[in-house]
């Protein structure tokens, strides 16, 4: 988690905009070529579950994200993307797949108190 930060970006559609990044956002928000205000999105670090629990070897991903340009959206979305292809040739492979999903479920349960903490800090 990072501290609060004020970001100023030049956008194609809205000129210079200033906004406060949520505490959970890990995006640097560096100016880019032809940046539009609806392309600004806050992302957290994410949860990766797999053999090494890294992005490169993950089998399941959960990320919080919140578009900057959506005034109706005051709470972040949680995107859960599970890509798990199982060729069940043996009971052992099926057990391994189940263990991966159980590990992912445990990570999601661990996020609940963190979400509560972040919501309290944002107030």
C-alpha positions in Angstrom: 0.0 0.0 0.0 1.3 3.4 -0.8 0.5 6.8 0.7 -1.9 9.3 -0.8 -0.6 11.2 -3.8 -1.9 14.0 -5.9 -1.4 13.4 -9.7 -1.5 15.9 -12.5 -1.8 14.7 -16.0 -2.3 16.4 -19.4 -5.2 14.7 -21.3 -6.3 15.0 -24.9 -10.0 15.4 -24.0 -10.0 17.3 -20.7 -6.7 19.3 -20.7 -4.8 19.1 -17.4 -6.5 17.2 -14.7 -5.6 16.8 -11.1 -6.8 13.9 -8.9 -6.0 12.1 -5.7 -4.9 8.5 -6.1 -6.5 5.9 -3.8 -4.2 4.5 -1.1 -4.3 1.1 -2.7 -3.4 2.2 -6.2 0.0 1.0 -7.5 -0.1 2.7 -10.9 2.5 5.4 -11.4 0.2 7.5 -13.7 3.0 8.8 -15.8 2.0 11.0 -18.7 1.7 9.2 -22.0 1.1 10.2 -25.6 -2.6 10.9 -26.3 -3.8 10.1 -22.8 -7.6 10.4 -22.5 -9.3 10.9 -19.2 -11.3 7.7 -19.6 -8.1 5.7 -19.9 -7.0 6.6 -16.4 -7.5 3.6 -14.2 -6.4 2.8 -10.6 -5.1 -0.8 -10.1 -3.9 -2.5 -7.0 -1.0 -4.9 -6.9 -3.3 -7.9 -7.4 -3.3 -11.5 -6.1 -1.6 -14.2 -8.1 -2.0 -17.9 -7.3 0.1 -20.5 -9.0 3.2 -22.6 -8.6 5.2 -19.5 -7.7 2.3 -17.0 -7.2 3.8 -14.6 -9.7 2.1 -13.0 -12.7 4.1 -15.1 -15.1 3.2 -18.4 -13.6 -0.2 -17.6 -12.1 -3.4 -19.7 -12.7 -5.8 -17.2 -11.0 -5.8 -13.5 -10.7 -7.8 -11.0 -8.6 -7.3 -7.3 -9.1 -9.1 -4.3 -7.8 -9.6 -1.5 -10.3 -11.5 1.8 -10.5 -11.9 4.0 -13.6 -11.1 7.6 -13.0 -13.7 8.9 -15.4 -16.7 7.1 -13.9 -18.3 9.6 -11.4 -21.0 7.0 -10.5 -18.4 4.5 -9.4 -17.3 5.3 -5.9 -16.0 1.9 -4.8 -13.5 -0.2 -6.7 -14.4 -3.2 -8.8 -12.8 -6.5 -8.0 -11.9 -8.5 -11.1 -11.5 -12.2 -10.6 -10.1 -14.0 -13.6 -9.6 -17.8 -13.2 -8.0 -19.5 -16.1 -7.4 -23.1 -15.2 -7.3 -25.8 -17.9 -7.3 -29.2 -16.4 -6.6 -32.3 -18.4 -7.8 -34.8 -15.9 -5.8 -37.8 -16.8 -5.1 -38.8 -13.2 -6.6 -38.2 -9.8 -3.4 -36.5 -8.8 -3.8 -33.8 -11.5 -7.4 -33.2 -10.3 -6.2 -32.9 -6.7 -3.5 -30.4 -7.8 -6.1 -28.3 -9.6 -8.4 -28.3 -6.5 -5.5 -27.3 -4.3 -4.8 -24.3 -6.6 -8.4 -23.2 -6.4 -8.4 -23.6 -2.6 -5.2 -21.5 -2.3 -6.9 -18.8 -4.4 -10.0 -18.9 -2.2 -7.8 -18.4 0.9 -6.2 -15.4 -0.7 -9.6 -13.9 -1.5 -10.7 -14.5 2.2 -7.6 -12.7 3.4 -8.5 -9.7 1.2 -11.8 -9.0 3.1 -10.2 -7.4 6.2 -7.7 -5.5 4.0 -10.7 -4.1 2.0 -12.4 -3.0 5.2 -9.1 -1.3 6.4 -8.7 0.5 3.1 -12.3 1.7 3.0 -11.8 3.1 6.5 -8.6 4.9 5.5 -10.2 6.4 2.4 -12.9 8.2 4.6 
